[in-house]
Structure formats: C-alpha cells, structure tokens
Amino acid sequence: MLTIENGFDWATFAARYWDRRPVLFKAVVSAPFVEAEVFRAAVRASVPSDTTTQFTVERLQQPEPGDLLPVDGDGSFDGYDARLTSRLDGRRYALIINGFHSFDPGLWARERAFYAGLWEQVGLPLTGAITTLFHGTYEHSPVGVHKDRFATFMFGLRGRKRMRFWPDRPWTEPVTTVLDYQPYVPESFAAEVEPGDLLYWPSRYYHVGESAGSGPATSVNVGVPREEHHADYDLQDVLVDVDAALMGDRDGARAARRLPPVDAALTAPGPDDTGRLAPGLPPALRHAVPAVPPDRVGEVSLRRWTACGFEPVPAPAPHRTVHDDTVVRGDARFPVLWDDSGRCAVNGHTVRTPFSPRELRTILSPLSSGDPVRVADLPGGDETRRLLMALEGFRGITRVG
C-alpha cells in the first residue's frame, strides 16, 4: 500500500499522490532542511517556558524540562544526544518543537522556496502550513496512533524512523488516540524513513511514528491543512492579531483569536425562506465584531500572500542605516507587494509608506528584477531610505558588496 519513488518533482506528486495515498521519495536532493540549521533553530526554540516546545521522558510529559533541552554548548545533535544519554541513564525521550520554521530565517526561506512548487500545483493553503521538529529515542509518538487535519510531509534528517499507517480508524472505542496499539498492528502498513528521504501521507490516514533503530532519530514534518477548515478562522484573522509566540500553541492561538461572546439570542439559525436574515443577527454581530479598519482585509491578504504559506514568519531583523551609495537587490522569486493605500509587504511583514501606488511601482520595480540597484538612483529621498531599511529588516532586500 506504500509506493516508493526514486525521483521527485511537484507536478508528478500532485497528479499521483496529493490527497490520494502515501508515498516515500528516496534521497530527495532538493530537501529544504540542513542539519546544522535545524539544530540552531532547535536551540533558539528551546526556552523552557515556551509553549511551542514539548519534552517527554518515556511516556511522561516534562512541564519543566530545564537542562534537558538543547543548548549552544552541545554544538550539534550528536553532542546533545551524548549529554542526554548520560543525563537520562538510557531512558527514552522525545523533543517536539511546534512552529519550528519561525525560529530561523534561513530555514524558513529555504522551506518557503521548496514549497513554492507545490503551491503552483495545488494553490496556497487557506491557513498557514505548520512545521514541527521531532527528535529523540522515543518508542513511538507520545500521543500514540492518531489522525491530523493536515496532509504531512516528513523529511528524514538523522537516524531511521518508521511511520505506521491505517487507511481507516482501527478501533471502535469512542476515543481519538490510542497509546497501546499492538492489537491493531496486523492491519497496518509501514514506511521506513532514512536521512534524505521524504515521506508524504494524506490527512485521512491514522498513523504513529516509531523508532526504527537503536540511536536517536531526527525529522522535520510540514503539515498542510486539509480538513476542518472553518470560515471563522479567516474571519478571526481579519479581526484579531495573534502574538507570533502563540502561533505554535494551537490552544493558545485559538483562545487569543476567540471573539467576544454574543449575549443576544438569534430568533432563527439563518436566512428565512425569503432570504432575509434573522432580526437578532445584526445586533448580535455588532456586539461580537469589533470595528474593523477599512483596509484591514488588505493588510491580512498582503501578509498571507508574502508569507507564502508559512506562518508565523521569523521576526524582523534590526534596521541598518541605508546611504546613497548603498547597493541593494530584491528577490525576483518573492518580490515586494503593495496596495492602493501605500502599504508594502514582503516575507509576511507589512509597512506603511506615504507613496502612491504609481510611486511605489517606480521605486520597487527595479528591485523586483533581482538586479543590483544603487539607492541614489531611486526616487523618494529619505522616505525611500526608510522604506528600504524596513524591507531589509524583513529580509526582502539584501545589500550587494
């Protein structure tokens, strides 16, 4: 039930496997994750109080993992594993980091470029794809057999890992996950993932990750939402800004986005036979929905398009002074976008400018080509320099030389 492919391209993948069935691609040379970069992001994410990071020993969640998380001094995953082997006396452990791509701009940029090929085939996801690091010696996924609302791409980075699948829920009990799943193993099929491999499975498959070797394994999973997308997710994005620190914490993000409660009862669940809305609906909406600035939808749209499917995006870098003789270039693959209000966006960040759309086109079009441009050759004076400083902080332009 598992297909193995030795070559990879997005057009073939979309035609044969997207939302259809699992497939294992061997030795994907264009995979976006580099071990040193992944370790660096893991260190940045490993703040003990950070809700994006989870650590378990055997089957026990560690609410205060302390020195069990990776640190700079470990130097690499090998150094981290050696320290934990001594610290835990051989007990199995799992490190899971959610919202992983937001912790390293280079990793995020490489991941975004890799998935641009998929979005060309299937369209940009309505809500952002998620990235999760899995590392450790755990016997199986801490949550056991489960099903996600995401189509999942698993990139093998270190060690060997086995993923076990069921096309349908293998149990009849009214539960969503099962830890002790041995009775259902005969009904499953498995895939073994080695470093450099890419495994894909659609959202409808129940699955569990297992250790396939004696040493620790590291993988990075990218989940693309395919099920349970509700219109209120998009409405909440327009109405409520969520702290990027909460984006990897699903429960925290939902709580932050939750709209005010509606006290007024509706007299009907929806439009009547004539198409008119229930009389109680407009007051209820006025109670529940705060005032939305007229251009808020445009701002959210610009952020989402330029994030290219991956939110939250890395935080901006500090501004650096731009001079007349500074030479910069944009990225022709991911150009700066703008709207009629004078707002610009790149890499999921927006900035206000005093320029008209025509003026912005004059300033930004030379950058969008990817060719070097001397700042003094761009119109707009100090306001242009301020804009360029913001765009550089968003990593939308780079300096040449």
C-alpha positions as CSV (number, residue, x, y, z in Angstrom):
1,M,0.0,0.0,0.0
2,L,3.1,2.2,0.0
3,T,4.6,3.5,-3.2
4,I,8.4,4.2,-3.3
5,E,9.7,6.7,-5.8
6,N,13.4,7.4,-6.7
7,G,12.8,10.7,-8.3
8,F,10.9,13.8,-7.1
9,D,9.1,16.7,-8.8
10,W,5.9,18.6,-7.7
11,A,4.0,18.0,-10.9
12,T,4.2,14.2,-10.7
13,F,3.5,14.4,-6.9
14,A,0.4,16.5,-7.4
15,A,-1.0,14.3,-10.2
16,R,-0.4,11.0,-8.5
17,Y,-0.4,11.4,-4.7
18,W,-1.8,14.7,-3.4
19,D,-4.8,13.9,-1.2
20,R,-4.7,10.3,-2.5
21,R,-2.2,8.0,-0.9
22,P,1.2,7.8,1.0
23,V,4.4,7.8,-1.0
24,L,8.1,7.6,0.0
25,F,10.6,9.6,-2.1
26,K,14.1,8.3,-1.6
27,A,17.1,10.7,-1.4
28,V,15.5,14.0,-2.3
29,V,18.4,16.2,-3.2
30,S,16.4,19.4,-3.0
31,A,15.1,18.9,0.5
32,P,15.0,22.2,2.4
33,F,16.4,21.2,5.8
34,V,20.1,21.2,6.7
35,E,21.1,19.5,10.0
36,A,23.2,22.4,11.3
37,E,20.5,24.9,10.6
38,V,17.9,22.7,12.2
39,F,19.9,22.3,15.3
40,R,20.4,26.1,15.5
41,A,16.7,26.6,15.3
42,A,16.1,23.9,18.0
43,V,18.4,25.8,20.3
44,R,16.6,29.1,19.7
45,A,13.2,27.5,20.3
46,S,14.3,25.7,23.5
47,V,13.2,28.2,26.1
48,P,11.8,26.2,29.0
49,S,8.7,28.4,29.4
50,D,8.0,28.4,25.6
51,T,4.7,26.6,24.8
52,T,6.0,25.6,21.4
53,T,8.4,23.1,22.9
54,Q,7.4,19.8,24.5
55,F,9.7,17.2,26.1
56,T,8.8,13.7,27.3
57,V,10.8,11.0,29.2
58,E,9.4,7.6,28.4
59,R,5.7,8.5,28.4
60,L,5.8,11.3,30.9
61,Q,5.5,14.9,29.7
62,Q,8.1,17.2,31.5
63,P,6.4,20.5,32.3
64,E,9.8,21.9,33.3
65,P,12.4,20.2,31.2
66,G,15.2,22.5,32.4
67,D,18.6,21.3,31.1
68,L,17.1,18.6,29.0
69,L,16.6,20.9,26.1
70,P,19.3,21.6,23.5
71,V,21.8,24.5,24.2
72,D,24.5,26.2,22.2
73,G,27.1,24.3,24.2
74,D,26.0,21.0,22.8
75,G,27.3,22.1,19.4
76,S,25.2,19.6,17.4
77,F,22.5,17.0,17.7
78,D,25.4,14.5,18.4
79,G,26.6,16.5,21.3
80,Y,23.0,16.9,22.6
81,D,22.3,13.2,22.4
82,A,25.5,12.3,24.2
83,R,24.6,14.7,27.0
84,L,21.1,13.3,27.3
85,T,22.3,9.7,27.3
86,S,24.3,10.4,30.4
87,R,21.6,12.6,32.0
88,L,18.7,10.1,31.5
89,D,20.5,6.8,32.1
90,G,19.3,5.4,28.8
91,R,15.6,6.3,29.2
92,R,13.8,7.1,26.0
93,Y,13.0,10.8,25.3
94,A,11.2,12.9,22.8
95,L,11.8,16.6,21.9
96,I,8.9,18.2,19.9
97,I,9.0,21.8,18.7
98,N,6.0,23.4,17.0
99,G,6.1,26.5,14.8
100,F,9.6,25.4,14.0
101,H,10.2,27.4,10.9
102,S,9.8,30.7,12.7
103,F,13.0,30.3,14.7
104,D,15.5,30.5,11.8
105,P,15.1,32.9,8.9
106,G,17.4,30.8,6.6
107,L,15.5,27.6,7.3
108,W,12.2,29.4,6.7
109,A,13.4,30.9,3.4
110,R,14.6,27.6,2.2
111,E,11.4,25.9,3.2
112,R,9.3,28.6,1.5
113,A,11.2,28.3,-1.7
114,F,10.9,24.5,-1.8
115,Y,7.1,24.6,-1.3
116,A,6.5,27.3,-3.9
117,G,6.5,24.4,-6.4
118,L,3.6,22.7,-4.6
119,W,1.5,25.9,-4.3
120,E,1.9,26.3,-8.1
121,Q,0.2,22.9,-8.5
122,V,-2.5,22.9,-5.8
123,G,-2.8,26.6,-4.6
124,L,-1.7,28.4,-1.5
125,P,-3.3,26.9,1.7
126,L,-6.1,29.0,3.2
127,T,-4.3,28.9,6.6
128,G,-0.6,28.6,7.1
129,A,1.2,25.3,6.9
130,I,2.9,24.2,10.1
131,T,6.4,22.9,10.7
132,T,7.3,20.6,13.6
133,L,10.6,19.1,14.7
134,F,10.6,15.6,16.1
135,H,13.8,14.3,17.8
136,G,14.7,11.6,20.2
137,T,14.8,7.9,21.0
138,Y,11.1,7.5,21.9
139,E,9.5,4.1,21.3
140,H,6.6,5.7,19.4
141,S,4.9,9.1,19.0
142,P,4.0,10.4,22.5
143,V,0.3,10.7,21.6
144,G,0.1,7.2,20.1
145,V,-2.0,6.4,17.0
146,H,-3.8,9.5,15.8
147,K,-5.1,11.4,12.9
148,D,-4.4,15.0,11.9
149,R,-6.2,17.6,9.9
150,F,-3.0,18.1,7.9
151,A,-1.5,16.4,4.9
152,T,2.0,15.7,6.2
153,F,5.5,15.7,4.6
154,M,8.1,14.1,6.8
155,F,11.8,14.8,6.0
156,G,14.3,12.4,7.4
157,L,17.3,14.2,8.8
158,R,19.2,11.8,11.1
159,G,18.8,8.2,12.1
160,R,16.0,5.9,10.9
161,K,12.3,6.3,11.7
162,R,9.3,4.1,11.0
163,M,5.8,5.5,10.2
164,R,2.9,3.1,10.6
165,F,-0.4,3.8,8.8
166,W,-4.0,2.7,8.8
167,P,-6.3,3.9,6.0
168,D,-9.3,3.9,8.5
169,R,-9.6,4.1,12.2
170,P,-8.5,0.7,13.5
171,W,-10.5,0.8,16.8
172,T,-14.2,1.1,17.6
173,E,-13.9,2.7,21.0
174,P,-15.1,6.4,21.2
175,V,-11.5,7.8,21.6
176,T,-9.4,9.8,19.2
177,T,-5.9,8.4,20.1
178,V,-4.6,5.0,21.3
179,L,-1.2,4.5,23.0
180,D,-1.2,0.7,23.3
181,Y,-1.9,-0.1,19.6
182,Q,-0.3,-3.5,19.3
183,P,-3.6,-5.3,18.6
184,Y,-4.0,-3.2,15.5
185,V,-0.6,-3.6,14.0
186,P,-1.5,-6.5,11.7
187,E,-4.0,-4.2,9.9
188,S,-1.3,-1.5,9.3
189,F,1.5,-0.9,6.8
190,A,4.7,0.9,7.5
191,A,7.4,3.0,5.8
192,E,11.0,3.3,7.0
193,V,12.5,6.8,6.5
194,E,16.2,7.3,6.3
195,P,18.2,10.6,6.1
196,G,17.4,12.4,2.9
197,D,14.1,10.7,2.4
198,L,10.7,12.5,2.1
199,L,7.5,10.7,3.2
200,Y,4.1,12.0,2.4
201,W,0.7,10.9,3.7
202,P,-2.8,12.5,3.3
203,S,-4.7,13.8,6.2
204,R,-7.2,10.9,6.3
205,Y,-4.7,8.3,7.4
206,Y,-4.3,7.3,11.1
207,H,-0.6,7.0,11.9
208,V,2.1,6.7,14.6
209,G,5.8,7.3,14.5
210,E,8.2,4.6,15.8
211,S,11.9,4.2,16.4
212,A,13.5,2.0,13.7
213,G,17.0,1.8,15.1
214,S,18.9,1.9,18.4
215,G,20.0,5.5,18.1
216,P,18.1,8.8,18.1
217,A,16.3,10.0,15.0
218,T,15.5,13.5,13.8
219,S,12.8,14.5,11.4
220,V,11.1,17.7,10.4
221,N,7.4,17.5,9.5
222,V,5.5,20.0,7.4
223,G,1.7,19.9,7.7
224,V,-0.6,21.5,5.2
225,P,-4.2,21.9,6.5
226,R,-6.7,19.9,4.5
227,E,-9.6,19.2,6.9
228,E,-11.7,21.1,9.4
229,H,-11.0,24.5,7.9
230,H,-13.8,26.8,9.2
231,A,-14.7,30.2,7.8
232,D,-14.4,31.7,11.2
233,Y,-10.6,31.0,11.0
234,D,-10.4,33.6,8.2
235,L,-12.8,36.0,9.9
236,Q,-10.7,35.8,13.1
237,D,-7.5,36.5,11.2
238,V,-9.1,39.7,9.9
239,L,-10.5,40.8,13.3
240,V,-7.7,39.7,15.7
241,D,-3.9,39.9,15.7
242,V,-2.4,36.9,17.4
243,D,1.0,37.2,19.1
244,A,3.5,35.2,17.0
245,A,4.7,33.5,20.2
246,L,1.3,31.8,20.4
247,M,1.2,30.6,16.8
248,G,2.8,27.3,17.6
249,D,0.5,26.7,20.5
250,R,-2.8,25.6,18.9
251,D,-4.9,26.1,22.1
252,G,-3.3,29.4,22.9
253,A,-3.8,30.8,19.4
254,R,-7.5,29.7,19.4
255,A,-8.0,31.4,22.8
256,A,-6.3,34.6,21.6
257,R,-8.5,34.6,18.4
258,R,-11.8,33.9,20.2
259,L,-14.3,36.6,19.5
260,P,-16.3,38.2,22.3
261,P,-19.4,36.2,23.4
262,V,-22.8,37.1,22.0
263,D,-25.5,37.6,24.6
264,A,-28.3,38.3,22.2
265,A,-30.1,35.2,21.1
266,L,-30.9,34.8,17.5
267,T,-34.5,34.3,16.6
268,A,-33.6,31.9,13.7
269,P,-30.4,30.0,12.8
270,G,-30.1,31.6,9.4
271,P,-32.0,33.3,6.5
272,D,-35.7,32.5,6.2
273,D,-37.5,31.4,3.1
274,T,-37.3,34.9,1.6
275,G,-33.5,35.1,2.1
276,R,-33.8,37.7,4.9
277,L,-31.5,37.3,7.9
278,A,-32.9,36.8,11.4
279,P,-33.9,40.1,13.1
280,G,-31.5,39.3,16.0
281,L,-28.5,38.9,13.8
282,P,-27.3,42.5,13.1
283,P,-27.3,43.5,16.8
284,A,-25.5,40.2,17.7
285,L,-22.9,40.9,15.1
286,R,-22.4,44.5,16.3
287,H,-21.9,43.0,19.8
288,A,-19.5,40.3,18.7
289,V,-17.5,42.0,16.0
290,P,-15.2,45.0,16.9
291,A,-14.8,47.9,14.5
292,V,-12.6,46.7,11.6
293,P,-10.4,49.3,9.9
294,P,-11.5,49.6,6.2
295,D,-8.1,48.3,4.9
296,R,-7.6,45.5,7.4
297,V,-8.5,42.8,4.9
298,G,-5.9,44.2,2.5
299,E,-3.3,44.1,5.2
300,V,-4.0,40.5,6.2
301,S,-4.1,39.5,2.5
302,L,-0.7,41.0,1.8
303,R,0.8,39.3,4.8
304,R,-0.6,36.0,3.9
305,W,0.5,36.1,0.2
306,T,4.0,37.2,1.0
307,A,4.4,34.6,3.8
308,C,4.0,32.1,1.0
309,G,2.1,29.5,3.1
310,F,4.2,29.5,6.3
311,E,3.1,31.4,9.3
312,P,4.2,32.7,11.8
313,V,7.1,34.2,10.0
314,P,10.5,35.0,11.6
315,A,10.7,38.3,13.4
316,P,12.3,41.2,11.6
317,A,16.0,42.0,11.9
318,P,17.1,45.3,13.4
319,H,17.2,48.2,11.0
320,R,20.5,49.3,9.5
321,T,21.2,52.7,8.0
322,V,20.9,53.0,4.2
323,H,23.1,55.5,2.4
324,D,23.0,56.9,-1.2
325,D,25.9,54.7,-2.2
326,T,24.4,51.5,-0.7
327,V,23.7,48.9,-3.4
328,V,20.7,46.6,-2.8
329,R,18.8,44.0,-4.7
330,G,15.4,42.3,-4.3
331,D,14.3,38.7,-4.8
332,A,12.7,38.1,-8.1
333,R,11.1,34.9,-6.8
334,F,9.4,36.7,-3.8
335,P,9.0,40.4,-4.7
336,V,7.7,43.2,-2.5
337,L,3.9,43.6,-3.0
338,W,1.9,46.8,-2.4
339,D,-1.7,48.0,-2.4
340,D,-3.6,51.2,-3.1
341,S,-3.2,52.5,0.4
342,G,0.6,52.8,0.1
343,R,1.2,49.7,2.3
344,C,4.1,47.4,1.2
345,A,4.6,43.8,2.2
346,V,7.3,41.1,1.9
347,N,8.0,37.9,3.7
348,G,4.9,38.2,5.8
349,H,5.5,41.7,7.2
350,T,3.9,45.0,6.2
351,V,5.0,48.6,6.4
352,R,3.1,51.9,5.7
353,T,4.5,54.4,3.3
354,P,3.5,57.9,2.1
355,F,3.8,56.9,-1.5
356,S,1.1,56.4,-4.1
357,P,0.8,53.1,-6.0
358,R,2.5,54.7,-9.0
359,E,5.4,56.0,-6.9
360,L,5.8,52.6,-5.3
361,R,5.9,50.9,-8.7
362,T,8.7,53.3,-9.7
363,I,10.7,52.5,-6.5
364,L,10.1,48.8,-6.2
365,S,10.0,47.6,-9.8
366,P,13.8,47.9,-10.2
367,L,14.3,45.8,-7.1
368,S,11.9,43.1,-8.2
369,S,14.1,42.3,-11.1
370,G,16.8,41.0,-8.7
371,D,19.4,43.2,-10.3
372,P,21.6,45.5,-8.1
373,V,20.3,49.0,-7.6
374,R,22.1,52.0,-6.1
375,V,19.9,53.7,-3.6
376,A,20.8,57.2,-5.0
377,D,19.2,56.1,-8.3
378,L,15.8,55.5,-6.7
379,P,13.3,58.4,-6.3
380,G,11.8,59.4,-3.0
381,G,14.7,60.6,-0.9
382,D,14.6,60.0,2.9
383,E,11.2,58.2,2.7
384,T,12.6,55.7,0.2
385,R,15.6,55.1,2.5
386,R,13.3,54.5,5.4
387,L,11.3,52.1,3.3
388,L,14.4,50.2,2.2
389,M,15.6,49.9,5.9
390,A,12.2,48.3,6.7
391,L,12.4,46.0,3.7
392,E,15.9,44.9,4.6
393,G,14.7,44.2,8.2
394,F,12.0,42.0,6.7
395,R,14.8,40.3,4.6
396,G,13.0,41.3,1.4
397,I,16.1,43.0,0.0
398,T,19.8,42.4,0.5
399,R,22.9,44.5,0.2
400,V,25.4,43.9,-2.5
401,G,29.1,44.1,-1.7
